Amino acid sequence: MSDRELQLRALYLERPRDRFVRASMAVLGIVMLASWLSGEFHLSDVFSQRRLANAERFAADVVPYSLRGEPLSISATAAWAGERLADGGAQAMLATVAISVAAIVLAALLGALACLPAARSFMSPDAFAPSARPPRMPARAASAAVVAGTRAVLIFVRAVPEYVWAFLLVKIFGFSAWPAVLALAIHNAGILGKLMAETVENCEPAPPTALRALGATRLQVALTAILPDTMPRFLLYFFYRWETCVREATVLGMLGVLSLGSLIRDARASNFYDEMLFYVMLGAALVLVGDLVSALARAALRRAG
């Protein structure tokens, strides 16, 4: 064995060993095995003759009805797709985008309002202005109560899935766009509020401290020091959650709101699998475009930051 191989083996033997990590991996493996055995997952069910027949039937059903039995033609397929777009597909796409934009803007506003009360550093009685005398107990208790209460609300609104919020809001607003908009806004407000609060807590303390030393109020510190420092990160979170809203707006359309989701639901109910797959592909294309726009915006913000 060469000297190099001996050195490599010595480094391998001296590698750090973490018993907790090893134990965690072992427990994870046991849990996965137990889940597989208790769930009665059988690979034979996936590849049975019945499943293969269903797959063949589905593959035949997703071919546009007017094109079945005809040779593949790009022009005929494009014409069929154009008919689907003119027959509500384009309007549903625009409605999906509108729902996602309205929801994320409302969520960002709510999250921005909640992030400061949820930030411990900002709500501290001596925020960015430490003094020799520690704050009194009532002031510390009031500050802790505001932070805990705000964070509890943020946890609650993001713990409830968008679909549950939408089902509840349909009872109030009926089958309109508002249940989808508000459901997405409420859920994402909890997420953005949490992320923004963490960003405020980790902002550079020197500028706010300097402004407080000059006599600036908390609001002035928030607008002139904290906001400029945290805005790039806020916008990164905004665009990241917006691409999620685009995807979820498609799904929430299945509640009856005019969007791609409603067209997918109607096509599935009528067993028009060709149209259903087309609308699914439109939703996927919309998500990809939203993801591209979000990625470009976040890259630009990172470069600017």
C-alpha positions in Angstrom: 0.0 0.0 0.0 1.4 3.4 -1.0 2.0 6.3 1.3 -0.9 8.2 -0.3 -3.3 5.3 0.3 -2.1 5.0 3.9 -2.7 8.7 4.5 -6.2 8.4 3.0 -7.0 5.4 5.2 -5.7 7.2 8.2 -7.9 10.2 7.5 -10.9 7.8 6.9 -10.3 6.2 10.3 -9.9 9.6 12.0 -13.1 10.9 10.5 -15.6 12.4 13.0 -18.2 10.0 14.2 -21.5 11.2 15.6 -23.4 8.5 17.4 -26.6 10.6 17.4 -26.6 10.8 13.6 -25.9 7.1 13.3 -28.7 6.3 15.7 -31.1 8.6 13.9 -30.3 6.9 10.6 -30.9 3.5 12.1 -34.3 4.7 13.6 -35.3 6.2 10.3 -34.5 2.9 8.5 -36.6 0.9 11.1 -39.5 3.4 10.8 -39.5 3.1 7.0 -39.4 -0.7 7.1 -42.2 -0.8 9.6 -44.3 1.7 7.5 -43.8 -0.4 4.4 -44.8 -3.7 6.2 -47.8 -2.2 8.1 -49.1 -0.3 5.1 -49.4 -3.6 3.1 -47.8 -2.1 0.0 -47.4 -4.8 -2.6 -45.5 -4.2 -5.8 -47.6 -6.9 -7.5 -50.6 -4.6 -7.3 -48.7 -1.9 -9.3 -47.7 -4.2 -12.1 -50.8 -6.5 -12.2 -52.6 -7.2 -15.5 -55.5 -5.0 -14.4 -53.3 -2.0 -13.7 -51.5 -2.4 -17.1 -54.9 -2.6 -18.8 -56.0 0.6 -17.0 -52.8 2.3 -18.1 -53.4 1.3 -21.7 -57.0 2.6 -21.6 -55.9 5.9 -20.0 -53.2 6.4 -22.7 -55.9 5.9 -25.3 -58.4 8.3 -23.6 -55.9 11.2 -23.3 -55.7 11.4 -27.1 -58.0 14.2 -28.2 -61.4 12.7 -29.2 -61.5 14.4 -32.6 -58.0 13.1 -33.5 -58.4 9.4 -32.5 -57.7 7.0 -35.3 -55.9 9.7 -37.2 -52.1 10.0 -37.7 -50.3 12.4 -35.4 -50.6 15.9 -36.8 -49.0 18.9 -35.1 -51.3 21.3 -36.9 -54.5 19.4 -35.9 -53.3 19.1 -32.3 -52.5 22.8 -32.2 -56.0 23.6 -33.6 -57.6 21.4 -31.0 -55.6 23.1 -28.3 -56.6 26.5 -29.6 -60.2 25.5 -29.4 -59.8 24.5 -25.8 -58.1 27.9 -25.0 -60.8 29.8 -26.7 -63.5 27.8 -24.9 -62.5 29.0 -21.5 -58.9 27.8 -21.1 -57.3 31.2 -21.6 -59.8 32.9 -19.3 -59.2 30.2 -16.6 -55.4 30.8 -16.9 -55.8 34.5 -16.4 -58.1 33.9 -13.4 -55.6 31.6 -11.9 -52.8 34.2 -12.2 -55.1 36.9 -10.9 -56.0 34.9 -7.8 -52.3 34.1 -7.1 -51.3 37.8 -7.5 -54.1 39.1 -5.3 -53.5 36.5 -2.7 -49.7 37.0 -2.4 -50.0 40.9 -2.3 -52.6 40.6 0.5 -50.4 38.0 2.3 -47.4 40.3 2.0 -49.3 43.2 3.5 -50.6 41.1 6.4 -47.2 39.5 7.0 -45.4 42.9 7.0 -47.9 44.2 9.6 -47.3 41.1 11.8 -43.6 40.8 11.5 -42.6 43.7 13.8 -44.8 42.6 16.7 -43.5 39.1 16.3 -39.9 40.2 16.3 -38.4 39.9 19.8 -35.6 42.3 19.1 -38.0 45.0 17.9 -40.6 44.5 20.7 -38.0 44.4 23.5 -38.7 47.3 26.0 -35.1 48.6 25.4 -35.1 47.7 21.7 -31.8 49.0 20.1 -31.3 51.3 23.0 -29.8 49.3 25.9 -29.5 51.2 29.2 -27.7 50.5 32.5 -31.1 49.9 34.2 -32.8 46.7 33.0 -36.5 47.1 32.0 -39.1 46.6 34.6 -41.0 43.3 34.9 -44.4 44.7 33.6 -42.7 46.1 30.5 -40.9 42.8 29.8 -44.1 40.8 30.4 -46.1 43.1 28.1 -43.4 42.7 25.4 -43.3 39.0 25.7 -47.1 38.7 25.6 -47.3 40.7 22.4 -44.6 38.6 20.7 -46.1 35.3 21.9 -49.6 36.3 20.9 -48.5 37.5 17.5 -46.5 34.3 16.9 -49.3 32.1 18.1 -51.6 33.7 15.5 -49.0 33.3 12.8 -48.6 29.6 13.7 -52.3 29.0 13.7 -53.1 30.6 10.3 -50.2 28.7 8.6 -51.0 25.5 10.4 -54.4 25.3 8.8 -54.0 24.2 5.1 -55.2 26.5 2.3 -57.9 23.9 1.3 -59.5 24.0 4.8 -59.6 27.8 4.8 -61.1 27.7 1.4 -63.8 25.2 2.4 -64.7 27.4 5.4 -64.7 30.6 3.4 -67.0 29.2 0.7 -69.7 29.1 3.3 -69.3 32.9 3.7 -68.5 34.2 0.2 -70.0 31.4 -1.9 -68.5 30.1 -5.1 -66.5 33.1 -6.1 -62.8 34.0 -6.3 -62.7 35.4 -2.8 -62.5 32.0 -1.0 -59.4 31.1 -3.0 -57.8 34.5 -2.6 -58.4 34.8 1.1 -57.5 31.2 1.8 -54.1 31.6 0.1 -53.6 35.0 1.7 -54.3 33.9 5.2 -52.1 30.8 5.0 -49.2 32.6 3.3 -49.5 35.6 5.7 -48.6 33.2 8.5 -45.6 31.9 6.6 -44.4 35.4 5.4 -45.0 36.9 8.8 -42.8 34.2 10.5 -40.0 34.6 7.9 -40.1 38.4 8.0 -40.0 38.4 11.8 -36.9 36.1 11.8 -35.3 38.5 9.2 -36.0 41.5 11.4 -34.4 39.7 14.4 -31.3 39.0 12.4 -30.9 42.4 10.8 -27.7 44.5 11.3 -28.1 46.1 14.8 -25.7 49.1 14.2 -28.0 51.4 12.2 -31.1 51.0 14.4 -28.9 51.5 17.5 -27.4 54.6 16.1 -30.8 56.1 15.2 -32.2 55.2 18.7 -29.2 57.0 20.2 -30.2 60.1 18.2 -33.7 60.0 19.6 -35.6 58.2 16.8 -38.8 56.4 17.7 -39.4 52.8 17.0 -41.5 53.6 13.9 -38.8 55.8 12.5 -36.2 53.1 13.2 -38.4 50.6 11.4 -38.9 52.8 8.3 -35.4 54.2 7.9 -33.1 51.4 9.2 -34.9 48.0 9.4 -37.0 48.2 6.2 -34.1 49.1 3.9 -31.9 46.4 5.4 -34.5 43.7 5.2 -36.4 44.6 2.0 -34.2 42.4 -0.3 -34.9 39.4 1.9 -38.6 40.3 2.2 -38.9 40.3 -1.6 -37.1 37.0 -1.9 -39.7 35.4 0.3 -42.5 37.3 -1.5 -41.5 35.8 -4.9 -40.9 32.4 -3.5 -44.3 32.2 -2.0 -45.9 33.7 -5.1 -44.8 30.7 -7.2 -46.4 28.5 -4.6 -49.7 30.5 -4.8 -49.7 30.0 -8.6 -49.7 26.3 -8.0 -52.2 26.3 -5.2 -54.6 28.6 -7.1 -54.9 25.9 -9.7 -55.9 23.3 -7.2 -58.3 25.6 -5.3 -60.2 26.1 -8.5 -61.6 22.7 -7.9 -63.9 24.3 -5.3 -65.9 25.9 -8.1 -64.0 29.1 -8.7 -63.4 29.7 -12.4 -59.8 28.7 -12.9 -57.9 25.8 -14.3 -58.8 23.7 -11.3 -62.5 24.1 -12.1 -62.0 23.0 -15.7 -59.9 20.0 -14.6 -62.7 19.0 -12.2 -65.4 19.4 -14.9 -63.4 17.4 -17.4 -62.8 14.6 -14.9 -66.5 14.5 -14.0 -67.3 14.1 -17.7 -64.6 11.5 -18.2 -63.0 13.8 -20.8 -59.5 12.8 -20.0 -58.0 14.5 -23.1 -59.3 17.9 -21.9 -58.3 17.1 -18.3 -54.7 16.3 -19.3 -54.6 19.5 -21.4 -55.7 21.7 -18.6 -53.3 19.9 -16.2 -50.5 20.7 -18.7 -51.7 24.3 -18.8 -51.4 24.5 -15.1 -48.0 23.0 -15.2 -46.9 25.5 -17.8 -48.3 28.3 -15.7 -46.3 27.1 -12.6 -43.2 26.8 -14.7 -43.6 30.4 -16.0 -44.2 31.6 -12.4 -41.2 29.7 -11.2 -39.1 31.3 -14.0 -40.3 34.8 -13.2 -39.7 34.2 -9.4 -36.2 32.8 -10.0 -35.2 35.7 -12.2 -36.6 38.2 -9.7 -34.8 36.5 -6.8 -31.6 36.3 -8.7 -31.8 40.0 -9.5 -32.4 40.8 -5.9 -29.5 38.7 -4.8 -27.2 40.5 -7.2 -28.6 43.9 -6.0 -28.1 42.9 -2.4 
